[in-house]
Amino acid sequence: YVAEYLQRTPVDEIDPPPLVTGADLIQLGMRPGPKFKELLERARDAQLEGALQDRETALRQLEEWIAGQSG
């Protein structure tokens, strides 16, 4: 089943390009470091789980996560 799924499913569906990158975090005022990596991994996980489906939503979610960390 898995081999068949991999053959018929486009790579971009299985492993789509990330919606956000480190450059986006820098633009939001973050500096590279452990929290930086954590946010990128969290965003990627949410994307692959289907919770984040477009760039605008992903950027808003990053802003919320960043705001939640500063308090």
N, C-alpha and C positions, 0 to 999 in steps of 0.2 A: 504494500500500500504506500509506504513512504517513498519508495523509488518512483512509483507512478506519479505520486503527487509532485515530487521534485521535477519530473520531466514535463508535466503539463502546466505547472505554475511558473509564471514569469519571475525572474530573480528580483525585480523591483517590488514585487508583491511580498516575497518571502523576506527580503532584506532591503527595505526601501532606504533611500538616502536620508540622513538625519534631518529633522525639521529645523533644528537649531544647532549652532556651533559655539565654540569658545569665543569667536569674534562677537557673537550676539551678547554673550555674558559680559565681555569687556565693554561693549557699548552700553550695557545696563549698569556700568560702574563697578563691576567685580574685577578682582585681580586673581590671576591663576594661583591655585593652591588646592588643598584638600576639599574645601566646600565647592569650589569651582568644578572639580571632577565629579563630586557627588551630585551636583545639580544637572550636569550633562548626562550622567548615567540615569538619573531619575527621569529626565525628559525622554531619553531614548527608550527606557522601559515603558513609560506611559504611551509613547508612540506605537511601539510594537504590540502593546496590549489593546490598542484601538482607542484609548482615552484621549489622545491628542492626534487629530487628523489633518490639521493644517498649520502653517507657520504662524499665522496671527494668533491662534489659540495657544500655541506652544509658547510664544513670546509673553502673552498675558499670564500664563501659568508660571513661567519663570519669574516674572515680576512679583507675583503673589508669594512664591516660595522665598524669594530674596527678602521681601518685606517681613515675612514671618520669621526669618532668621535674625533680623536686626533687633527684634524686641524681646 
